[in-house]
């Protein structure tokens, strides 16, 4: 690899809640006691099962009290339960929270939609990003609260992002994991795809017939250090990400994506295949997934296959939480010297070429691997290691860890190779002309204009958001084969058209007419998956959903993973596509998005090239996320939060020296009579022009992605056009950059320098 992990990430706390119960001991007990006849899966009770009757589902016991207010969605309360366990005994709050989530507030939103509730305030926690935000506030985190939404690989990807936050020296402590609750969208969606086994999931079995949808949450508290210390449970050694770029739901038939993720995880951990003592398989029990994963495992480990098993027969498939729950299983394996059995298995499928563990057994384990794969071809693999004493015993010492300090790791400079955007005004050229003249770009571009450069076959079956994303990709990469191989996508609310249409059909005619295609397209990462297939992009493919800061979160993840490639890779494989987009939906947008206002949507994309050095004068401006923190929730704390943001940027004097102009993205839902704007202007004391971009671009979650494209053009042109100069005429930047500041639920600052 192009850089080695100089800072290690030790796990000092964990929390977990699953259908088996709460805490590590409950999970170990279930692993030891579960069998084909005894699994914590029962007929659905959370809502009516509909046509076909109830099927086994992994539900957290109804008698278990969940923390958090009663009006919080179930996903949020499951996440908080796991977070409270993980933080028990910790002396300091985490510097960041990174969660994998897909359903977000959907369990509650479904009930409200069924009841015909029209009050947007009741849907305030619908967004997937609100889970991490609520957890962060509950545990006292003031840093980034990030959400990864890559379907069933979400928690695995989140843990990889957390690892890189620590390696880069951005954080000393990170709370990371995943959470998902059962809801109608996922329960009936998987059933309509014929992916649910009515007998309960039987991973790797000859007669396997699908998965068992489940729910749960798990969190790990990671500490940065150079050596283990009291309180260490185990170590997160490495992680690998990939994309199949093959099909929206089916895995690559040769297991290529799974192989690449596992191979990357081993390389990241600095281990060879023979150092792995156990593999916790993704093992959903579906025909195609188990077959592809088995092929990838055989290819990777060749003639030395380690013990393998899937534990989804015990816990079901908790979707976005799966990678975190199974990381906890791996911790149980490492600390209890336990090899978990493949519960649900009666007769192994001989075509898979694997010999899954039939019974739990004891073994000394040093390093284990955990796989998580999801819709859109998103793959994640993690490697975890035991911390052992001189007697070879796994160390799990009680007591909190102290403050740990480590020097920052290497980071890459990102150069803008190209940019593109879409707004109500049109594509990049039309948007720039209106913006530069100080004219509004807000509105809804007709579909025909959105896809005007796309071949009809590419967008024939796509709805609004994937069309926006594919159009941005086409504008930047008309030659798909020459495009970047890694994609980082930010979206506040995901594909709303598919979500609405699926739920509308589901509610209208009990589970008879809902479209499986709409279900597949409703996941937040579906547009990025479509773009990956269009570009043949098999590198890391991440989707971030952090409300109005989703683009900034995607950019942060791109920075963290910019150097996460093999040295032998081609320049093209190292390049990144970072984009953000959101669609307006006439029914759901007014409910889910607190900004309101005139209907508007669109997005922006940056083609970035990592470089070791960004000396001034090189072609294309550089881009860097300089600051990201959770905004204060109480109005009386806003001024202090904004002052801290300015201080993090070096103070007012540094702002004046570095930047010739500021672009400010202040969503309507946070204007509150102008207090936040005034507090920022006062704290920044900036002498140059400050442009309020929302009135020009419109109110939609990914407006900052468009603003980023425009900021890059401003820096490349060296001046602020007369239309934006508040009557001053054109304002020369004087060789300085442009700072894009976000003042929504997260406070962010993105630096564009010459």
C-alpha positions, 0 to 999 in steps of 0.5 A, spaced: 500 500 500 502 507 499 501 508 506 502 504 512 497 504 518 502 508 523 496 509 528 493 503 531 485 502 533 484 498 539 477 496 541 475 499 548 468 498 549 462 495 545 455 494 545 450 490 542 442 489 542 439 483 537 434 478 537 438 474 542 438 480 547 442 485 550 450 485 551 456 480 549 454 475 554 447 474 551 450 473 544 455 468 546 449 464 549 445 464 543 451 462 539 452 456 544 445 454 545 442 456 538 441 450 533 436 448 527 430 447 532 432 453 537 433 460 534 431 467 536 427 468 530 419 468 531 413 470 527 412 477 526 409 482 531 411 489 530 406 490 524 401 485 520 405 480 516 400 481 510 399 476 504 402 469 505 402 470 513 408 471 518 415 469 516 420 468 521 423 475 523 429 477 528 426 482 532 429 485 539 424 482 544 418 486 545 419 486 553 426 489 552 425 497 554 429 501 549 432 508 551 430 514 548 424 518 548 417 514 546 417 519 540 423 516 537 423 511 531 425 504 533 432 505 529 434 511 533 432 507 540 436 501 538 442 505 536 442 508 543 441 502 547 448 499 543 451 506 544 450 506 551 453 500 553 459 501 548 460 508 552 459 505 559 466 506 563 469 511 558 472 517 561 471 522 555 466 522 549 468 520 542 471 525 537 466 522 532 460 517 531 460 513 524 454 509 523 451 504 518 444 505 517 439 504 511 432 504 514 433 511 519 426 513 521 422 509 516 419 505 522 415 511 524 415 514 518 411 508 515 406 509 521 405 516 520 404 516 512 399 510 514 395 515 518 395 521 513 399 525 518 402 531 514 405 535 520 413 535 517 415 536 525 413 529 526 417 526 521 423 530 523 427 524 525 426 520 518 433 522 515 438 516 516 443 521 518 439 523 524 440 516 527 448 518 528 446 525 530 442 523 536 447 518 538 452 523 538 448 528 542 447 523 547 454 521 548 457 528 548 460 528 541 461 534 538 465 532 532 463 529 526 456 525 526 457 521 520 452 516 516 454 511 511 448 508 507 451 502 503 445 497 504 447 491 508 455 493 508 453 499 511 456 498 518 462 494 515 464 500 511 462 505 517 468 501 521 473 502 516 471 509 515 472 510 523 479 506 522 481 511 517 479 517 522 484 514 527 489 513 522 489 520 519 490 523 526 483 526 526 480 523 532 483 519 538 476 516 540 471 514 535 464 510 536 462 506 530 457 501 528 450 500 525 443 500 527 437 498 523 430 496 525 424 492 522 419 496 517 414 494 512 419 497 506 425 492 508 420 486 510 416 486 504 421 488 499 425 482 500 419 478 500 417 480 494 424 479 491 423 472 493 429 472 498 426 470 504 426 463 506 419 461 510 423 456 514 428 461 516 435 462 513 439 456 512 446 459 510 450 454 506 445 449 506 443 445 500 436 447 500 437 454 502 432 458 500 433 465 502 434 470 508 431 472 515 430 479 515 432 482 522 433 488 526 439 490 531 444 495 533 452 494 535 457 499 536 465 499 538 469 504 541 475 505 538 481 508 541 488 511 537 494 508 540 501 505 538 501 499 543 495 496 547 493 499 554 488 497 560 481 496 557 483 493 550 478 488 548 481 487 541 484 491 535 481 493 528 487 491 524 484 493 517 478 493 512 477 493 505 472 496 500 470 494 493 464 494 488 461 489 484 459 494 478 455 488 476 448 488 478 443 492 482 442 486 487 445 480 484 453 479 486 458 478 481 457 471 479 465 469 480 465 473 487 470 478 484 467 484 488 467 480 494 474 477 493 477 484 492 474 487 498 477 481 502 484 482 499 484 489 500 482 488 507 488 483 508 493 488 505 490 493 509 492 489 515 498 487 513 497 480 513 497 474 508 491 469 508 494 464 512 494 468 518 486 468 518 484 463 523 476 464 522 472 467 517 465 470 519 461 470 512 456 474 510 452 468 508 445 470 507 442 464 505 440 466 498 442 462 493 446 467 489 450 470 495 452 464 498 455 461 491 459 468 490 462 468 497 464 461 497 467 462 490 471 468 493 473 465 499 476 459 495 480 463 491 483 467 496 485 462 501 486 457 496 488 450 499 488 453 506 481 454 508 480 457 515 474 455 519 468 459 516 461 460 518 455 464 517 451 467 524 445 469 520 442 463 522 442 465 529 441 473 529 437 473 522 440 479 517 439 486 521 441 489 514 445 495 515 447 493 522 450 486 520 457 488 519 457 491 526 453 485 529 458 480 526 464 484 528 461 483 535 461 476 534 468 476 532 470 479 538 467 474 542 470 469 538 477 472 539 476 473 547 472 467 548 477 462 543 470 460 540 469 458 533 461 459 532 457 454 528 453 455 522 446 455 525 441 453 520 445 448 516 442 441 515 446 439 509 452 443 506 451 444 499 457 440 496 457 445 490 460 451 495 466 447 496 466 449 503 465 445 510 462 450 515 462 449 522 457 444 524 458 445 532 461 451 536 468 449 538 474 452 542 480 454 538 486 459 540 484 465 535 489 471 533 486 474 527 479 473 524 475 476 518 468 479 517 464 480 511 459 484 509 456 485 502 450 489 500 445 491 494 449 496 489 454 491 489 457 494 495 462 490 499 466 491 505 471 486 509 474 487 516 480 484 519 480 484 527 486 481 531 486 479 539 491 482 544 494 477 547 498 476 554 505 473 554 501 466 556 497 467 549 491 468 553 486 474 550 486 480 554 480 483 556 482 488 562 477 492 565 477 499 567 477 505 562 482 507 557 486 514 558 487 520 553 491 517 548 495 521 543 498 519 536 501 523 531 497 525 524 498 520 519 499 521 511 493 525 507 493 526 500 492 533 496 486 532 492 486 536 485 480 538 481 480 534 474 473 536 472 466 538 475 459 538 473 452 540 476 445 540 475 440 545 478 433 548 475 437 553 471 440 547 467 447 543 466 453 546 468 454 552 463 447 554 464 448 554 472 454 558 472 452 563 467 446 565 472 450 564 478 455 568 476 450 574 474 447 573 481 441 570 478 437 564 481 438 557 479 433 554 483 427 550 481 426 543 477 429 541 471 425 537 466 427 530 466 428 531 458 433 536 460 436 532 465 438 526 461 439 530 454 446 527 454 445 520 456 443 514 451 436 512 452 438 505 454 442 508 460 436 511 463 430 508 461 428 504 467 431 510 472 427 515 476 429 522 478 435 521 483 439 516 479 437 520 473 441 526 476 447 522 478 447 518 471 447 525 468 452 528 472 457 522 471 456 523 463 457 530 464 464 528 467 466 522 464 463 521 457 468 516 455 465 511 461 472 507 460 476 513 462 472 515 468 474 514 476 474 507 479 472 510 486 465 513 487 463 517 494 456 519 493 452 524 498 444 524 499 440 527 504 434 523 503 435 518 497 431 516 492 424 519 494 420 517 487 422 509 488 420 510 496 414 513 495 411 509 489 413 502 493 410 504 499 404 507 496 403 500 492 404 497 499 399 501 503 394 501 497 393 493 496 396 489 501 403 487 499 400 485 492 402 490 487 408 493 490 414 493 485 420 489 487 424 494 482 422 500 486 424 497 492 431 495 490 431 502 487 429 505 494 436 504 497 440 510 498 446 507 495 442 505 489 444 511 484 451 510 486 451 503 484 448 505 477 453 510 476 459 504 478 456 500 473 456 505 468 463 507 469 465 500 471 468 502 477 470 497 482 473 501 487 470 503 494 463 505 493 461 509 499 454 513 500 453 518 505 447 520 508 448 526 513 442 531 511 444 538 508 452 536 509 451 529 505 456 532 500 461 534 505 461 527 509 462 524 502 468 528 501 471 527 508 470 519 506 474 520 500 479 524 503 480 518 508 480 513 503 484 517 498 491 513 499 487 506 500 490 503 494 495 499 492 501 502 489 501 498 483 494 501 481 494 505 475 493 513 476 485 512 473 484 507 479 486 512 484 482 518 482 475 519 485 468 521 483 465 525 489 458 527 488 452 529 492 445 529 489 437 530 491 431 530 488 424 533 490 418 529 491 411 533 491 409 528 497 415 526 501 420 532 500 415 537 504 414 532 509 422 529 510 426 536 508 425 541 514 427 547 509 421 547 505 420 553 500 420 553 492 421 546 489 428 545 487 433 539 486 439 538 483 447 536 484 454 537 483 460 532 482 468 533 482 473 529 479 479 529 484 486 526 483 490 525 489 497 528 489 502 527 494 503 535 494 499 541 492 504 546 490 500 553 488 500 554 480 498 546 478 492 545 474 486 545 477 484 548 484 485 543 490 479 541 495 480 539 502 474 539 508 478 543 513 472 542 519 466 538 520 463 538 527 456 537 529 452 544 530 449 546 537 442 544 538 440 549 543 440 556 540 444 559 546 450 555 544 450 557 537 454 563 537 459 559 541 459 553 536 460 558 530 466 561 534 469 554 535 469 553 528 472 559 526 478 558 531 478 551 528 480 555 521 485 559 524 481 565 526 479 571 523 486 573 521 487 567 517 481 567 514 482 574 511 489 571 509 487 565 505 481 566 502 478 572 497 471 570 498 466 566 502 460 562 500 455 560 505 450 554 505 445 556 510 439 551 510 432 555 511 431 550 516 436 553 520 436 561 519 431 562 525 431 569 524 438 570 521 441 569 528 446 563 525 448 568 519 449 574 524 453 569 529 458 567 523 459 573 520 461 576 527 465 570 529 469 570 522 470 578 521 471 577 514 473 583 510 471 580 503 465 578 500 460 573 503 455 570 498 449 566 501 448 561 496 441 558 498 437 563 495 440 562 489 441 555 488 434 553 492 433 549 498 435 541 497 439 537 501 445 537 496 445 544 494 452 544 497 455 540 492 453 545 487 456 550 491 462 546 491 462 546 483 461 553 483 467 554 488 472 550 484 470 555 478 471 561 482 478 559 484 480 557 477 477 564 474 481 568 480 475 572 481 468 573 484 464 575 478 460 582 478 454 579 479 456 576 486 460 582 488 454 586 492 455 592 487 463 592 488 464 589 480 468 583 479 472 582 486 479 579 484 481 573 489 488 575 489 491 568 489 487 566 495 482 561 495 474 560 496 471 557 503 465 554 502 462 554 509 456 550 511 451 552 517 446 547 518 445 541 523 453 540 522 458 546 521 463 544 515 468 548 512 471 546 505 477 549 502 478 551 495 485 553 494 489 555 487 
